[in-house]
Amino acid sequence: MLLEIKNLNVSYKTVNGISNVLNNFELSMDTGDIISIVGESGSGKSTLGGAITKLLPPSAIETGSVIVDGKDIVPMSESEITNMRGTTIFMIFQNPLNSLNPVKTVGYQLMEAARVRNDRSNENLDEEAMERLVIDTLRAMRLPDPEKIMKRYPHELSGGQVQRIVISMALILRPKLLIADEPTTALDVTIQAQVINLLKELNRDYKMSIIFITHDLSLAYSISNRIMVMYAGRIMELNDSEEIIKNPKHPYTIALLLSVPTKYKTETKLYYISGSPPSFFNLPAGCKFNPRCEKAFDKCREMEPDLIVSKGNSRIRCWLYE
């Protein structure tokens, strides 16, 4: 077991009060797994990624454990978690420029990653060998003229190039768990496909486990073997990717799939989910999706269902299946 999250509770203290985002959250994944986390904005996806990497404010994680590679990161000090970041856990953000130092060249930052790997793995590479490693990695990312790119600053590159630079850093460090937080949102369709293929190659060649955070179900299906649908900080449905797409069970999952355009705009009216995701300051009673659910009944408005085990790998939080 590479990752095991147990009874995780995460909340933010703000001027408007306490915002409870993750409530008794549980998740596990093995080495080599790719899990996609799908949901609308404000469903708690990025908070989960921040909790796994311990990039949240110190007081955010109230209770629970996040066990990565056999170690619980919740009680760790900053220096202890820093030693795990990079080679054990690595996170790619939606805006790749946030991951790079704007006043340092690409080459300087990638060489820094190579030195971290060298120090932690005891490979005893010299500077020349580490530079060859960086250049070979950039070439593997299909970036032209790696030697020239190493001399450039992040702002001198396109969004797709910068994202591949960050993935190159992950390839150099070879973490056991890679968290990709909507890494393709700002990219065009062609570059999106290239990034997805690169992530799949990392998983195939190095058995790197990946948590892929997205709001796009088609992207989730193309990259992962399991899909987790989140809403209001809860897992609504978790199942194998093919089952989620071909046989969705939760009304929210069904609604998300119906919202995906499948025909020309002149042929049909685009389906949409009525209402908006709830505020974490004022969550509805009962099932958190009930105000927007077309199948809600009295019990849904009174009591919140548990996440139950259905058939096979399926997990679902809905009174229709209790």
LINLINNOR-V556981 format. One record per residue. N is the residue number from 1. OMEGA is omega in whole degrees, 0 to 359 (999 if undefined). NEAR is the number of other C-alpha atoms within 12 Angstrom. Layout:
((N OMEGA NEAR) (N OMEGA NEAR))
This chain:
((1 181 20) (2 183 31) (3 176 35) (4 179 25) (5 183 32) (6 172 23) (7 183 21) (8 177 31) (9 182 30) (10 177 39) (11 178 29) (12 175 24) (13 183 20) (14 179 14) (15 180 8) (16 181 11) (17 181 12) (18 179 18) (19 180 28) (20 187 31) (21 179 36) (22 186 38) (23 181 32) (24 184 25) (25 179 35) (26 180 28) (27 175 34) (28 176 27) (29 181 29) (30 175 25) (31 179 27) (32 178 29) (33 166 33) (34 178 41) (35 174 40) (36 176 42) (37 187 47) (38 177 46) (39 178 35) (40 175 29) (41 180 23) (42 180 27) (43 177 34) (44 183 39) (45 182 36) (46 176 38) (47 178 37) (48 178 42) (49 178 35) (50 179 31) (51 182 39) (52 179 45) (53 183 41) (54 177 36) (55 179 25) (56 174 22) (57 185 19) (58 183 20) (59 187 19) (60 180 27) (61 184 35) (62 180 28) (63 177 22) (64 180 26) (65 175 30) (66 185 39) (67 180 32) (68 180 37) (69 176 25) (70 182 18) (71 177 22) (72 185 26) (73 185 33) (74 181 33) (75 184 20) (76 173 20) (77 181 14) (78 180 18) (79 179 12) (80 181 17) (81 177 26) (82 178 19) (83 178 21) (84 181 32) (85 180 32) (86 184 35) (87 175 33) (88 178 37) (89 178 38) (90 182 41) (91 174 44) (92 183 42) (93 181 32) (94 175 28) (95 186 25) (96 179 34) (97 178 29) (98 182 18) (99 185 29) (100 177 30) (101 185 21) (102 184 19) (103 176 16) (104 179 21) (105 177 25) (106 181 38) (107 179 34) (108 184 28) (109 177 31) (110 176 43) (111 177 34) (112 177 26) (113 179 35) (114 179 38) (115 178 30) (116 178 30) (117 182 31) (118 181 24) (119 185 18) (120 182 21) (121 182 17) (122 179 12) (123 178 14) (124 176 16) (125 174 20) (126 184 16) (127 181 16) (128 179 14) (129 179 17) (130 178 28) (131 177 27) (132 178 22) (133 180 31) (134 181 38) (135 179 33) (136 179 24) (137 177 36) (138 178 36) (139 178 23) (140 177 25) (141 179 34) (142 175 23) (143 182 28) (144 178 19) (145 181 18) (146 181 28) (147 179 22) (148 181 18) (149 180 30) (150 182 33) (151 183 22) (152 176 26) (153 184 25) (154 184 33) (155 180 23) (156 182 20) (157 177 25) (158 180 22) (159 179 26) (160 178 34) (161 180 37) (162 179 41) (163 178 44) (164 174 45) (165 180 46) (166 176 42) (167 176 46) (168 178 42) (169 177 43) (170 180 44) (171 178 40) (172 183 37) (173 180 39) (174 179 36) (175 177 39) (176 180 36) (177 178 44) (178 177 47) (179 182 42) (180 183 43) (181 181 34) (182 187 36) (183 184 42) (184 187 38) (185 185 26) (186 185 23) (187 177 24) (188 189 16) (189 181 14) (190 180 13) (191 176 25) (192 181 26) (193 179 21) (194 181 26) (195 179 38) (196 179 36) (197 178 25) (198 179 33) (199 179 41) (200 177 30) (201 177 23) (202 179 34) (203 183 31) (204 187 19) (205 186 15) (206 181 24) (207 180 23) (208 177 34) (209 185 43) (210 167 47) (211 185 49) (212 182 47) (213 183 44) (214 171 40) (215 186 36) (216 182 30) (217 180 38) (218 175 27) (219 179 31) (220 181 36) (221 184 31) (222 186 26) (223 193 39) (224 174 36) (225 173 32) (226 179 37) (227 176 46) (228 180 48) (229 182 48) (230 175 43) (231 178 40) (232 177 37) (233 180 40) (234 169 45) (235 178 41) (236 179 42) (237 178 41) (238 182 41) (239 174 36) (240 186 29) (241 183 33) (242 179 22) (243 179 25) (244 183 36) (245 186 32) (246 183 17) (247 180 19) (248 183 29) (249 184 30) (250 179 42) (251 179 32) (252 177 41) (253 179 40) (254 181 27) (255 178 27) (256 180 31) (257 178 31) (258 181 23) (259 180 23) (260 180 23) (261 179 19) (262 182 15) (263 176 13) (264 186 10) (265 180 11) (266 185 9) (267 185 9) (268 176 12) (269 182 14) (270 179 18) (271 175 17) (272 179 19) (273 182 24) (274 178 16) (275 182 12) (276 175 20) (277 184 28) (278 174 27) (279 178 22) (280 177 28) (281 185 20) (282 181 16) (283 180 26) (284 175 21) (285 179 18) (286 176 22) (287 186 37) (288 180 36) (289 189 42) (290 180 37) (291 183 26) (292 187 24) (293 180 28) (294 183 18) (295 183 22) (296 174 24) (297 190 19) (298 183 17) (299 180 18) (300 183 28) (301 185 23) (302 185 17) (303 177 20) (304 180 25) (305 174 27) (306 173 27) (307 185 28) (308 176 23) (309 176 18) (310 182 20) (311 175 15) (312 181 12) (313 188 20) (314 171 29) (315 182 34) (316 180 34) (317 183 36) (318 181 36) (319 179 29) (320 184 21) (321 178 21) (322 999 17))
